[in-house]
Protein backbone atom coordinates (compact mmCIF):
# COMPACT_ATOMS: atom_id res chain seq x y z
CA UNK A 1 0.00 0.00 0.00
CA UNK A 2 1.45 3.35 -0.95
CA UNK A 3 1.58 6.33 1.37
CA UNK A 4 -0.94 8.12 -0.85
CA UNK A 5 -3.41 5.23 -0.71
CA UNK A 6 -3.13 4.54 3.03
CA UNK A 7 -6.03 5.77 5.16
CA UNK A 8 -5.26 8.12 8.00
CA UNK A 9 -4.91 6.27 11.29
CA UNK A 10 -5.15 7.39 14.88
CA UNK A 11 -2.80 5.11 16.80
CA UNK A 12 -1.21 5.04 20.23
CA UNK A 13 2.15 3.24 20.24
CA UNK A 14 3.91 2.16 23.44
CA UNK A 15 7.55 1.05 23.64
CA UNK A 16 8.82 -0.25 27.01
CA UNK A 17 12.54 0.29 27.58
CA UNK A 18 15.01 -0.69 30.28
CA UNK A 19 18.54 0.63 29.67
CA UNK A 20 18.16 0.62 25.89
CA UNK A 21 20.30 3.67 25.05
CA UNK A 22 22.07 1.72 22.31
CA UNK A 23 18.88 0.90 20.41
CA UNK A 24 16.01 3.20 21.40
CA UNK A 25 16.88 5.90 18.86
CA UNK A 26 16.57 3.43 15.99
CA UNK A 27 13.31 2.07 17.43
CA UNK A 28 11.70 5.51 17.70
CA UNK A 29 13.01 6.61 14.30
CA UNK A 30 11.51 3.51 12.65
CA UNK A 31 8.07 4.16 14.18
CA UNK A 32 8.18 7.78 13.05
CA UNK A 33 9.19 6.77 9.52
CA UNK A 34 6.35 4.24 9.33
CA UNK A 35 3.89 6.88 10.50
CA UNK A 36 5.09 9.31 7.85
CA UNK A 37 4.86 6.61 5.19
CA UNK A 38 1.25 5.80 6.11
CA UNK A 39 0.20 9.41 6.58
CA UNK A 40 -0.76 8.37 10.09
CA UNK A 41 -1.39 10.33 13.25
CA UNK A 42 0.61 8.48 15.90
CA UNK A 43 1.09 9.24 19.58
CA UNK A 44 4.33 7.51 20.55
CA UNK A 45 5.21 6.87 24.19
CA UNK A 46 8.47 5.33 25.37
CA UNK A 47 8.15 3.99 28.92
CA UNK A 48 11.62 4.24 30.45
CA UNK A 49 11.47 1.66 33.23
CA UNK A 50 14.19 1.87 35.89
CA UNK A 51 16.71 3.21 33.40
CA UNK A 52 20.20 4.10 34.57
CA UNK A 53 21.45 5.21 31.16
CA UNK A 54 20.44 7.81 28.55
CA UNK A 55 17.38 5.93 27.26
CA UNK A 56 14.88 8.58 28.31
CA UNK A 57 16.88 11.52 26.97
CA UNK A 58 17.54 9.84 23.63
CA UNK A 59 13.88 8.88 23.19
CA UNK A 60 12.81 12.47 23.84
CA UNK A 61 15.38 13.80 21.41
CA UNK A 62 14.06 11.39 18.78
CA UNK A 63 10.55 12.82 19.17
CA UNK A 64 8.77 10.42 21.54
CA UNK A 65 6.91 11.30 24.69
CA UNK A 66 8.70 9.63 27.61
CA UNK A 67 7.06 8.24 30.71
CA UNK A 68 9.55 7.33 33.43
CA UNK A 69 8.64 4.62 35.96
CA UNK A 70 10.54 2.35 38.35
CA UNK A 71 8.71 -0.96 38.06
CA UNK A 72 11.46 -3.26 36.76
CA UNK A 73 8.61 -5.08 34.99
CA UNK A 74 7.88 -5.15 31.26
CA UNK A 75 4.18 -5.90 31.69
CA UNK A 76 3.78 -2.99 34.08
CA UNK A 77 5.69 -0.76 31.65
CA UNK A 78 3.44 -1.58 28.70
CA UNK A 79 0.35 -1.16 30.90
CA UNK A 80 1.56 2.21 32.23
CA UNK A 81 2.18 3.49 28.72
CA UNK A 82 -1.28 2.59 27.46
CA UNK A 83 -2.96 3.83 30.63
CA UNK A 84 -1.17 7.16 30.28
CA UNK A 85 -1.87 7.47 26.57
CA UNK A 86 -5.53 6.53 26.77
CA UNK A 87 -6.11 9.10 29.50
CA UNK A 88 -4.81 11.87 27.28
CA UNK A 89 -7.38 14.14 25.66
CA UNK A 90 -4.92 15.56 23.16
CA UNK A 91 -1.75 14.22 21.51
CA UNK A 92 0.75 16.55 23.20
CA UNK A 93 4.49 15.75 23.05
CA UNK A 94 5.30 12.67 21.02
CA UNK A 95 2.46 13.08 18.52
CA UNK A 96 3.56 12.85 14.94
CA UNK A 97 0.70 15.03 13.72
CA UNK A 98 -1.25 17.52 15.85
CA UNK A 99 -5.00 17.90 15.93
CA UNK A 100 -6.70 14.86 17.47
CA UNK A 101 -8.71 15.49 20.63
CA UNK A 102 -9.75 11.93 21.43
CA UNK A 103 -8.03 8.82 22.78
CA UNK A 104 -6.53 6.60 20.08
CA UNK A 105 -8.96 3.89 18.89
CA UNK A 106 -6.09 1.67 17.70
CA UNK A 107 -3.14 0.62 19.84
CA UNK A 108 0.21 -0.93 19.01
CA UNK A 109 3.33 -1.94 20.87
CA UNK A 110 6.87 -2.84 19.92
CA UNK A 111 10.21 -3.08 21.73
CA UNK A 112 13.11 -0.69 22.22
CA UNK A 113 15.57 -3.13 20.64
CA UNK A 114 13.44 -3.55 17.52
CA UNK A 115 12.69 -1.63 14.32
CA UNK A 116 9.25 -1.72 12.72
CA UNK A 117 9.02 -1.91 8.91
CA UNK A 118 8.13 1.14 6.83
CA UNK A 119 4.67 -0.26 6.02
CA UNK A 120 3.88 -1.31 9.61
CA UNK A 121 0.88 1.00 10.06
CA UNK A 122 -0.37 0.48 6.50
CA UNK A 123 -0.36 -3.29 6.98
CA UNK A 124 -2.12 -3.00 10.34
CA UNK A 125 -4.77 -0.85 8.68
CA UNK A 126 -5.32 -3.44 5.96
CA UNK A 127 -5.86 -6.20 8.53
CA UNK A 128 -8.08 -3.91 10.56
CA UNK A 129 -10.19 -3.12 7.48
CA UNK A 130 -10.68 -6.86 6.98
CA UNK A 131 -12.23 -7.07 10.44
CA UNK A 132 -9.32 -7.78 12.78
CA UNK A 133 -9.57 -6.60 16.39
CA UNK A 134 -6.03 -7.84 17.07
CA UNK A 135 -3.05 -8.13 14.73
CA UNK A 136 -0.16 -10.37 15.80
CA UNK A 137 2.94 -9.92 13.66
CA UNK A 138 6.19 -11.82 13.28
CA UNK A 139 9.82 -10.84 13.85
CA UNK A 140 13.02 -11.23 11.87
CA UNK A 141 16.58 -11.22 13.16
CA UNK A 142 19.09 -8.49 12.49
CA UNK A 143 20.99 -9.98 9.51
CA UNK A 144 24.64 -10.98 9.58
CA UNK A 145 27.12 -11.18 6.70
CA UNK A 146 28.80 -14.55 6.22
CA UNK A 147 28.26 -17.65 8.33
CA UNK A 148 25.29 -17.28 10.62
CA UNK A 149 24.68 -20.45 12.61
CA UNK A 150 22.33 -18.70 15.03
CA UNK A 151 20.29 -17.17 12.21
CA UNK A 152 19.91 -20.53 10.46
CA UNK A 153 18.93 -22.33 13.66
CA UNK A 154 16.44 -19.63 14.54
CA UNK A 155 14.86 -19.56 11.06
CA UNK A 156 14.42 -23.33 11.05
CA UNK A 157 12.76 -23.30 14.45
CA UNK A 158 10.70 -20.18 13.78
CA UNK A 159 9.18 -21.15 10.45
CA UNK A 160 7.98 -24.39 12.00
CA UNK A 161 5.12 -22.40 13.52
CA UNK A 162 4.01 -20.91 10.21
CA UNK A 163 0.70 -22.26 8.96
CA UNK A 164 -1.50 -21.59 5.95
CA UNK A 165 -2.65 -18.00 6.22
CA UNK A 166 -0.81 -17.16 9.43
CA UNK A 167 1.53 -18.28 12.21
CA UNK A 168 1.61 -19.43 15.82
CA UNK A 169 3.93 -16.81 17.35
CA UNK A 170 3.23 -13.99 19.82
CA UNK A 171 5.63 -11.06 20.18
CA UNK A 172 5.30 -7.87 22.19
CA UNK A 173 7.61 -6.42 19.55
CA UNK A 174 4.84 -6.70 16.95
CA UNK A 175 1.37 -6.51 18.39
CA UNK A 176 -1.60 -4.22 17.67
CA UNK A 177 -5.23 -4.15 18.79
CA UNK A 178 -8.30 -1.99 19.14
CA UNK A 179 -8.74 0.09 22.27
CA UNK A 180 -12.15 -1.52 22.76
CA UNK A 181 -10.65 -5.02 22.83
CA UNK A 182 -7.84 -3.88 25.10
CA UNK A 183 -10.24 -2.34 27.61
CA UNK A 184 -12.51 -5.38 27.50
CA UNK A 185 -9.72 -7.66 28.75
CA UNK A 186 -8.39 -5.01 31.16
CA UNK A 187 -5.07 -4.58 29.39
CA UNK A 188 -1.57 -5.79 30.11
CA UNK A 189 -0.88 -7.37 33.46
CA UNK A 190 2.24 -6.64 35.52
CA UNK A 191 4.11 -9.76 34.47
CA UNK A 192 7.91 -9.96 34.29
CA UNK A 193 7.70 -12.09 31.15
CA UNK A 194 5.09 -13.41 28.69
CA UNK A 195 2.87 -10.38 29.25
CA UNK A 196 2.17 -10.45 25.51
CA UNK A 197 1.17 -14.12 25.53
CA UNK A 198 -1.10 -13.54 28.52
CA UNK A 199 -2.82 -10.61 26.79
CA UNK A 200 -3.41 -12.56 23.57
CA UNK A 201 -4.83 -15.53 25.51
CA UNK A 202 -7.35 -13.17 27.10
CA UNK A 203 -8.17 -11.64 23.70
CA UNK A 204 -8.93 -15.12 22.39
CA UNK A 205 -11.04 -16.01 25.43
CA UNK A 206 -13.03 -12.80 24.92
CA UNK A 207 -13.78 -13.70 21.30
CA UNK A 208 -11.64 -11.03 19.63
CA UNK A 209 -11.09 -11.42 15.89
CA UNK A 210 -7.37 -12.12 15.56
CA UNK A 211 -5.17 -11.87 12.47
CA UNK A 212 -1.78 -13.60 12.61
CA UNK A 213 0.08 -11.49 10.07
CA UNK A 214 3.16 -12.60 8.16
CA UNK A 215 3.35 -9.46 5.99
CA UNK A 216 4.74 -6.96 8.55
CA UNK A 217 7.80 -8.51 10.27
CA UNK A 218 9.63 -6.37 12.82
CA UNK A 219 13.43 -6.47 12.86
CA UNK A 220 14.56 -7.42 16.34
CA UNK A 221 17.78 -7.84 18.29
CA UNK A 222 19.64 -11.13 18.18
CA UNK A 223 21.17 -10.66 21.63
CA UNK A 224 21.12 -13.76 23.81
CA UNK A 225 21.38 -11.90 27.11
CA UNK A 226 18.07 -10.10 27.45
CA UNK A 227 16.43 -7.63 29.78
CA UNK A 228 13.63 -9.92 31.00
CA UNK A 229 13.48 -13.57 32.13
CA UNK A 230 12.08 -16.08 29.62
CA UNK A 231 12.14 -13.47 26.88
CA UNK A 232 13.15 -13.64 23.23
CA UNK A 233 16.86 -13.48 24.07
CA UNK A 234 16.54 -16.61 26.17
CA UNK A 235 14.76 -18.35 23.30
CA UNK A 236 17.72 -17.53 21.03
CA UNK A 237 20.24 -18.62 23.66
CA UNK A 238 18.58 -22.04 23.89
CA UNK A 239 18.92 -22.77 20.17
CA UNK A 240 21.51 -25.38 19.11
CA UNK A 241 23.52 -22.88 17.04
C-alpha positions in Angstrom: 0.0 0.0 0.0 1.4 3.3 -1.0 1.6 6.3 1.4 -0.9 8.1 -0.8 -3.4 5.2 -0.7 -3.1 4.5 3.0 -6.0 5.8 5.2 -5.3 8.1 8.0 -4.9 6.3 11.3 -5.1 7.4 14.9 -2.8 5.1 16.8 -1.2 5.0 20.2 2.1 3.2 20.2 3.9 2.2 23.4 7.5 1.1 23.6 8.8 -0.2 27.0 12.5 0.3 27.6 15.0 -0.7 30.3 18.5 0.6 29.7 18.2 0.6 25.9 20.3 3.7 25.1 22.1 1.7 22.3 18.9 0.9 20.4 16.0 3.2 21.4 16.9 5.9 18.9 16.6 3.4 16.0 13.3 2.1 17.4 11.7 5.5 17.7 13.0 6.6 14.3 11.5 3.5 12.7 8.1 4.2 14.2 8.2 7.8 13.0 9.2 6.8 9.5 6.4 4.2 9.3 3.9 6.9 10.5 5.1 9.3 7.8 4.9 6.6 5.2 1.2 5.8 6.1 0.2 9.4 6.6 -0.8 8.4 10.1 -1.4 10.3 13.3 0.6 8.5 15.9 1.1 9.2 19.6 4.3 7.5 20.5 5.2 6.9 24.2 8.5 5.3 25.4 8.2 4.0 28.9 11.6 4.2 30.5 11.5 1.7 33.2 14.2 1.9 35.9 16.7 3.2 33.4 20.2 4.1 34.6 21.4 5.2 31.2 20.4 7.8 28.5 17.4 5.9 27.3 14.9 8.6 28.3 16.9 11.5 27.0 17.5 9.8 23.6 13.9 8.9 23.2 12.8 12.5 23.8 15.4 13.8 21.4 14.1 11.4 18.8 10.5 12.8 19.2 8.8 10.4 21.5 6.9 11.3 24.7 8.7 9.6 27.6 7.1 8.2 30.7 9.6 7.3 33.4 8.6 4.6 36.0 10.5 2.4 38.3 8.7 -1.0 38.1 11.5 -3.3 36.8 8.6 -5.1 35.0 7.9 -5.1 31.3 4.2 -5.9 31.7 3.8 -3.0 34.1 5.7 -0.8 31.7 3.4 -1.6 28.7 0.4 -1.2 30.9 1.6 2.2 32.2 2.2 3.5 28.7 -1.3 2.6 27.5 -3.0 3.8 30.6 -1.2 7.2 30.3 -1.9 7.5 26.6 -5.5 6.5 26.8 -6.1 9.1 29.5 -4.8 11.9 27.3 -7.4 14.1 25.7 -4.9 15.6 23.2 -1.8 14.2 21.5 0.7 16.6 23.2 4.5 15.7 23.1 5.3 12.7 21.0 2.5 13.1 18.5 3.6 12.8 14.9 0.7 15.0 13.7 -1.3 17.5 15.9 -5.0 17.9 15.9 -6.7 14.9 17.5 -8.7 15.5 20.6 -9.7 11.9 21.4 -8.0 8.8 22.8 -6.5 6.6 20.1 -9.0 3.9 18.9 -6.1 1.7 17.7 -3.1 0.6 19.8 0.2 -0.9 19.0 3.3 -1.9 20.9 6.9 -2.8 19.9 10.2 -3.1 21.7 13.1 -0.7 22.2 15.6 -3.1 20.6 13.4 -3.5 17.5 12.7 -1.6 14.3 9.2 -1.7 12.7 9.0 -1.9 8.9 8.1 1.1 6.8 4.7 -0.3 6.0 3.9 -1.3 9.6 0.9 1.0 10.1 -0.4 0.5 6.5 -0.4 -3.3 7.0 -2.1 -3.0 10.3 -4.8 -0.8 8.7 -5.3 -3.4 6.0 -5.9 -6.2 8.5 -8.1 -3.9 10.6 -10.2 -3.1 7.5 -10.7 -6.9 7.0 -12.2 -7.1 10.4 -9.3 -7.8 12.8 -9.6 -6.6 16.4 -6.0 -7.8 17.1 -3.1 -8.1 14.7 -0.2 -10.4 15.8 2.9 -9.9 13.7 6.2 -11.8 13.3 9.8 -10.8 13.8 13.0 -11.2 11.9 16.6 -11.2 13.2 19.1 -8.5 12.5 21.0 -10.0 9.5 24.6 -11.0 9.6 27.1 -11.2 6.7 28.8 -14.6 6.2 28.3 -17.6 8.3 25.3 -17.3 10.6 24.7 -20.5 12.6 22.3 -18.7 15.0 20.3 -17.2 12.2 19.9 -20.5 10.5 18.9 -22.3 13.7 16.4 -19.6 14.5 14.9 -19.6 11.1 14.4 -23.3 11.0 12.8 -23.3 14.4 10.7 -20.2 13.8 9.2 -21.2 10.5 8.0 -24.4 12.0 5.1 -22.4 13.5 4.0 -20.9 10.2 0.7 -22.3 9.0 -1.5 -21.6 5.9 -2.7 -18.0 6.2 -0.8 -17.2 9.4 1.5 -18.3 12.2 1.6 -19.4 15.8 3.9 -16.8 17.3 3.2 -14.0 19.8 5.6 -11.1 20.2 5.3 -7.9 22.2 7.6 -6.4 19.5 4.8 -6.7 16.9 1.4 -6.5 18.4 -1.6 -4.2 17.7 -5.2 -4.2 18.8 -8.3 -2.0 19.1 -8.7 0.1 22.3 -12.1 -1.5 22.8 -10.7 -5.0 22.8 -7.8 -3.9 25.1 -10.2 -2.3 27.6 -12.5 -5.4 27.5 -9.7 -7.7 28.8 -8.4 -5.0 31.2 -5.1 -4.6 29.4 -1.6 -5.8 30.1 -0.9 -7.4 33.5 2.2 -6.6 35.5 4.1 -9.8 34.5 7.9 -10.0 34.3 7.7 -12.1 31.2 5.1 -13.4 28.7 2.9 -10.4 29.2 2.2 -10.4 25.5 1.2 -14.1 25.5 -1.1 -13.5 28.5 -2.8 -10.6 26.8 -3.4 -12.6 23.6 -4.8 -15.5 25.5 -7.3 -13.2 27.1 -8.2 -11.6 23.7 -8.9 -15.1 22.4 -11.0 -16.0 25.4 -13.0 -12.8 24.9 -13.8 -13.7 21.3 -11.6 -11.0 19.6 -11.1 -11.4 15.9 -7.4 -12.1 15.6 -5.2 -11.9 12.5 -1.8 -13.6 12.6 0.1 -11.5 10.1 3.2 -12.6 8.2 3.4 -9.5 6.0 4.7 -7.0 8.5 7.8 -8.5 10.3 9.6 -6.4 12.8 13.4 -6.5 12.9 14.6 -7.4 16.3 17.8 -7.8 18.3 19.6 -11.1 18.2 21.2 -10.7 21.6 21.1 -13.8 23.8 21.4 -11.9 27.1 18.1 -10.1 27.4 16.4 -7.6 29.8 13.6 -9.9 31.0 13.5 -13.6 32.1 12.1 -16.1 29.6 12.1 -13.5 26.9 13.1 -13.6 23.2 16.9 -13.5 24.1 16.5 -16.6 26.2 14.8 -18.4 23.3 17.7 -17.5 21.0 20.2 -18.6 23.7 18.6 -22.0 23.9 18.9 -22.8 20.2 21.5 -25.4 19.1 23.5 -22.9 17.0 
